Amino acid sequence: MSAAFKQVIENIKDLSPDERALVAHCLISSLELRQDEGVDEAWAELSEKRLMELKSGEVKGVSWGDIKNKVKGQDG
């Protein structure tokens, strides 16, 4: 196990949920053989926009439980 890997694992708990999501996205993206130009930038812009919409109250978040129930057909 490399020192860099150990450092990431040891410090992952100190990251916010948004930061951990971005790390996960970057890791998954790094596994792709071919990456479209501008995808990371577009993803980052969309993520920031969605976060600002949530923080401003423009949109309301939906719980994971509500999403699972809707997919299962138990709610609506």
C-alpha positions as CSV (number, residue, x, y, z in Angstrom):
1,M,0.0,0.0,0.0
2,S,1.5,3.4,-1.0
3,A,2.0,6.2,1.4
4,A,-0.4,8.4,-0.7
5,F,-3.1,5.8,-0.4
6,K,-2.7,5.5,3.4
7,Q,-2.8,9.3,3.7
8,V,-6.1,9.5,1.7
9,I,-7.7,6.7,3.8
10,E,-6.6,8.2,7.1
11,N,-7.9,11.7,6.2
12,I,-11.1,10.8,4.3
13,K,-13.2,11.1,7.5
14,D,-12.1,14.8,7.8
15,L,-13.7,15.6,4.4
16,S,-17.2,16.9,4.1
17,P,-19.8,14.8,2.3
18,D,-19.5,17.1,-0.8
19,E,-15.7,16.7,-0.8
20,R,-15.9,12.9,-0.4
21,A,-18.4,12.8,-3.4
22,L,-15.9,14.8,-5.4
23,V,-13.1,12.4,-4.5
24,A,-15.2,9.5,-5.5
25,H,-16.1,11.1,-8.8
26,C,-12.4,11.8,-9.5
27,L,-11.4,8.3,-8.7
28,I,-14.1,6.8,-10.9
29,S,-13.3,9.2,-13.7
30,S,-9.6,8.3,-13.5
31,L,-10.5,4.7,-14.3
32,E,-12.2,5.6,-17.6
33,L,-10.1,4.9,-20.6
34,R,-11.4,7.8,-22.7
35,Q,-12.8,11.0,-21.2
36,D,-14.8,13.6,-23.1
37,E,-13.3,17.1,-23.2
38,G,-14.9,19.4,-20.6
39,V,-16.8,16.7,-18.6
40,D,-15.1,17.4,-15.3
41,E,-15.6,21.2,-15.7
42,A,-19.3,20.7,-16.6
43,W,-19.8,18.3,-13.7
44,A,-18.2,20.8,-11.3
45,E,-20.3,23.7,-12.6
46,L,-23.5,21.7,-12.3
47,S,-22.6,20.5,-8.8
48,E,-21.9,24.1,-7.7
49,K,-25.2,25.3,-9.2
50,R,-27.2,22.5,-7.5
51,L,-25.5,23.2,-4.2
52,M,-26.3,26.9,-4.4
53,E,-29.9,26.1,-5.3
54,L,-30.2,24.0,-2.2
55,K,-28.5,26.5,0.1
56,S,-30.7,29.4,-1.2
57,G,-33.9,27.4,-0.7
58,E,-34.7,27.7,-4.4
59,V,-35.1,23.9,-4.4
60,K,-35.8,21.4,-1.7
61,G,-33.7,18.3,-1.2
62,V,-35.3,14.8,-1.2
63,S,-34.3,12.1,1.3
64,W,-32.7,8.9,0.1
65,G,-35.6,7.0,1.8
66,D,-38.2,9.0,-0.2
67,I,-36.3,8.2,-3.5
68,K,-36.1,4.5,-2.7
69,N,-39.8,4.4,-1.8
70,K,-40.7,6.2,-5.0
71,V,-38.6,3.8,-7.1
72,K,-40.2,0.8,-5.4
73,G,-43.6,2.3,-6.1
74,Q,-44.5,2.8,-2.5
75,D,-44.9,6.5,-2.6
76,G,-46.8,8.0,-5.5
